[in-house]
Amino acid sequence: MSSESMHEGVAISVRNVGKCYNIYGRPQDRLKQTLWRGRRQFYKEFWALRNVSFDVRQGESVALIGRNGSGKSTVLQIVASTLAPTEGEVRIRGRVAALLELGSGINTEFTGRENVFMQGAVYGYSPGEMAARFDEIAAFADIGEFINQPVKTYSSGMFVRLAFAVQALLDRDILLVDEALAVGDASFQRRCYRRIDELKERGVSVLFVTHSLEVVRSMCERAVYLEHGRVKVQGEASEVCDAYLADLLAEQVSESKPPSTVGAAEAGSAGETPEATVLDRFTAGGGAGKTVQGNRKVDLLWAELDHAGPQSGSLVEGDMVRVQARFRANETVSEVLFGVLIRDRYGVDVFGFSAKSDEIGIPSAVSAGTVLDFEATLKCDLRADTYFVTVGVQAEEFSDILYYGHDILKFTLEAPPGTTVPLIGGLARLRHSASAHVHPVQAQDR
């Protein structure tokens, strides 16, 4: 590892890095190797990495992608100096924070609070400095009173919440993140990716491992595709993802997905009126951690997401959902716009629309104290995943926001029953068809 001068603007420089492991067939071969002192070889060499080279610029987010066993985590460990390379070198400019695996650097016998202060001490922060940051770290981790309980009592999700909160809220120049974020729930993952965006805006460089190509496309400027420990493709994120996806498809290893055990009633079927199933509900005052924006001339009393389907509550791609919201005018308002916005777990806007009050039956002027009920129906032609719903009211001037409740409702889509090939990319499930024809070879074609 070196921190010597590098090209201007480069935070991480990996050059011709290789990592070799000695594989012994039998335990006694290790002893023989020691006794023979290198005059004979009783092991086989396994190169986990070979000739890996790439740069990460300051303020840039770069993803390492590839199949399991391709060497992605090994690269991160070498960059973090927890593993020494067999050959090549890594140069670093700046201070590094690393979240390499679940539980790294956490003592399970101590409480979450004690671990926060210990992690701070490892990175050179005084107890006073960590005390000033503690409330922010605890709020981000969002594990409640468990922050004062031994970490050994934590679930895996709580574990990674604490670990990421500490790493992401300390002042570092470089952040390394392995697949640990996959353990968290959708809400926490989304918060983490938003935090990564904030760090990038401050000039922090991010190098992380992920299997989600959607995350790579939406968050990364560049990506490095590793195969059998070597760099196969590197460059612009979308192009690298396309190359990786093409290889996966070429191998034809897609496994059939078992049919969903939940059927969805066809919305609007003749003679049928399915009973609505409540998927999620938000009540004013009960939305800890929710983001509210606006001048509050209008307040949200409650919002609800319903599914006109089976009582199981499951939602399938293509099903209809209904968003209901009840607002109260705190001041006299006129000509407002009601809106709904859907985002994915990574904070990407998927779909949104607005409707003028006079177009949906609300008088042009609404006096203070009036209660307004809003309802919208949406068809979820999206890929199976978790999504978040924002509801809001604003004046016709878009800068005049009366109330936005960001991500106050959540729903999860499943693949349709009988689906054997899941969507391999993108966000939408568009109606589609395909056909093929075989033409006999003609004499003139021979």
Secondary structure in CASP SS format (residue, H / E / C, confidence):
PFRMAT SS
TARGET T0000
AUTHOR 0000-0000-0000
METHOD secondary structure of the structure
MODEL  1
M C 1.00
S E 1.00
S C 1.00
E C 1.00
S C 1.00
M C 1.00
H C 1.00
E C 1.00
G C 1.00
V E 1.00
A E 1.00
I E 1.00
S E 1.00
V E 1.00
R E 1.00
N E 1.00
V E 1.00
G E 1.00
K E 1.00
C E 1.00
Y E 1.00
N E 1.00
I E 1.00
Y E 1.00
G C 1.00
R C 1.00
P H 1.00
Q H 1.00
D H 1.00
R H 1.00
L H 1.00
K H 1.00
Q H 1.00
T H 1.00
L H 1.00
W H 1.00
R C 1.00
G C 1.00
R C 1.00
R C 1.00
Q C 1.00
F C 1.00
Y E 1.00
K E 1.00
E E 1.00
F E 1.00
W E 1.00
A E 1.00
L E 1.00
R E 1.00
N E 1.00
V E 1.00
S E 1.00
F E 1.00
D E 1.00
V E 1.00
R E 1.00
Q C 1.00
G C 1.00
E C 1.00
S E 1.00
V E 1.00
A E 1.00
L E 1.00
I E 1.00
G C 1.00
R C 1.00
N C 1.00
G C 1.00
S C 1.00
G C 1.00
K H 1.00
S H 1.00
T H 1.00
V H 1.00
L H 1.00
Q H 1.00
I H 1.00
V H 1.00
A C 1.00
S C 1.00
T C 1.00
L C 1.00
A C 1.00
P C 1.00
T C 1.00
E E 1.00
G E 1.00
E E 1.00
V E 1.00
R E 1.00
I E 1.00
R C 1.00
G C 1.00
R C 1.00
V E 1.00
A E 1.00
A E 1.00
L E 1.00
L C 1.00
E C 1.00
L C 1.00
G C 1.00
S C 1.00
G C 1.00
I C 1.00
N C 1.00
T C 1.00
E C 1.00
F C 1.00
T E 1.00
G H 1.00
R H 1.00
E H 1.00
N H 1.00
V H 1.00
F H 1.00
M H 1.00
Q H 1.00
G H 1.00
A H 1.00
V H 1.00
Y C 1.00
G C 1.00
Y C 1.00
S C 1.00
P H 1.00
G H 1.00
E H 1.00
M H 1.00
A H 1.00
A H 1.00
R H 1.00
F H 1.00
D H 1.00
E H 1.00
I H 1.00
A H 1.00
A H 1.00
F H 1.00
A H 1.00
D C 1.00
I C 1.00
G H 1.00
E H 1.00
F H 1.00
I H 1.00
N H 1.00
Q C 1.00
P E 1.00
V H 1.00
K H 1.00
T H 1.00
Y C 1.00
S C 1.00
S H 1.00
G H 1.00
M H 1.00
F H 1.00
V H 1.00
R H 1.00
L H 1.00
A H 1.00
F H 1.00
A H 1.00
V H 1.00
Q H 1.00
A H 1.00
L C 1.00
L C 1.00
D C 1.00
R C 1.00
D C 1.00
I E 1.00
L E 1.00
L E 1.00
V E 1.00
D C 1.00
E H 1.00
A H 1.00
L H 1.00
A H 1.00
V H 1.00
G C 1.00
D C 1.00
A H 1.00
S H 1.00
F H 1.00
Q H 1.00
R H 1.00
R H 1.00
C H 1.00
Y H 1.00
R H 1.00
R H 1.00
I H 1.00
D H 1.00
E H 1.00
L H 1.00
K H 1.00
E H 1.00
R C 1.00
G C 1.00
V C 1.00
S E 1.00
V E 1.00
L E 1.00
F E 1.00
V E 1.00
T C 1.00
H C 1.00
S C 1.00
L H 1.00
E H 1.00
V H 1.00
V H 1.00
R H 1.00
S H 1.00
M H 1.00
C C 1.00
E C 1.00
R E 1.00
A E 1.00
V E 1.00
Y E 1.00
L E 1.00
E E 1.00
H C 1.00
G C 1.00
R E 1.00
V E 1.00
K E 1.00
V E 1.00
Q E 1.00
G E 1.00
E E 1.00
A H 1.00
S H 1.00
E H 1.00
V H 1.00
C H 1.00
D H 1.00
A H 1.00
Y H 1.00
L H 1.00
A H 1.00
D H 1.00
L H 1.00
L H 1.00
A H 1.00
E H 1.00
Q C 1.00
V C 1.00
S C 1.00
E C 1.00
S C 1.00
K C 1.00
P C 1.00
P C 1.00
S C 1.00
T C 1.00
V C 1.00
G C 1.00
A C 1.00
A C 1.00
E C 1.00
A C 1.00
G C 1.00
S C 1.00
A C 1.00
G C 1.00
E C 1.00
T C 1.00
P C 1.00
E C 1.00
A E 1.00
T E 1.00
V E 1.00
L E 1.00
D E 1.00
R E 1.00
F E 1.00
T E 1.00
A C 1.00
G C 1.00
G C 1.00
G C 1.00
A C 1.00
G C 1.00
K C 1.00
T E 1.00
V E 1.00
Q E 1.00
G C 1.00
N C 1.00
R C 1.00
K C 1.00
V E 1.00
D E 1.00
L E 1.00
L E 1.00
W E 1.00
A E 1.00
E E 1.00
L E 1.00
D E 1.00
H E 1.00
A E 1.00
G C 1.00
P C 1.00
Q C 1.00
S C 1.00
G C 1.00
S C 1.00
L E 1.00
V E 1.00
E C 1.00
G C 1.00
D C 1.00
M E 1.00
V E 1.00
R E 1.00
V E 1.00
Q E 1.00
A E 1.00
R E 1.00
F E 1.00
R E 1.00
A E 1.00
N C 1.00
E C 1.00
T C 1.00
V E 1.00
S E 1.00
E C 1.00
V E 1.00
L E 1.00
F E 1.00
G E 1.00
V E 1.00
L E 1.00
I E 1.00
R E 1.00
D E 1.00
R C 1.00
Y C 1.00
G C 1.00
V C 1.00
D E 1.00
V E 1.00
F E 1.00
G E 1.00
F E 1.00
S E 1.00
A E 1.00
K E 1.00
S H 1.00
D H 1.00
E H 1.00
I H 1.00
G C 1.00
I C 1.00
P C 1.00
S C 1.00
A E 1.00
V E 1.00
S C 1.00
A C 1.00
G C 1.00
T C 1.00
V E 1.00
L E 1.00
D E 1.00
F E 1.00
E E 1.00
A E 1.00
T E 1.00
L E 1.00
K E 1.00
C C 1.00
D C 1.00
L E 1.00
R C 1.00
A C 1.00
D C 1.00
T E 1.00
Y E 1.00
F E 1.00
V E 1.00
T E 1.00
V E 1.00
G E 1.00
V E 1.00
Q E 1.00
A E 1.00
E C 1.00
E C 1.00
F C 1.00
S C 1.00
D C 1.00
I E 1.00
L E 1.00
Y E 1.00
Y E 1.00
G E 1.00
H E 1.00
D E 1.00
I E 1.00
L E 1.00
K E 1.00
F E 1.00
T E 1.00
L E 1.00
E E 1.00
A C 1.00
P C 1.00
P C 1.00
G C 1.00
T C 1.00
T C 1.00
V C 1.00
P C 1.00
L C 1.00
I C 1.00
G C 1.00
G C 1.00
L C 1.00
A E 1.00
R C 1.00
L C 1.00
R C 1.00
H C 1.00
S C 1.00
A C 1.00
S C 1.00
A C 1.00
H C 1.00
V C 1.00
H C 1.00
P C 1.00
V C 1.00
Q C 1.00
A H 1.00
Q H 1.00
D H 1.00
R C 1.00
END
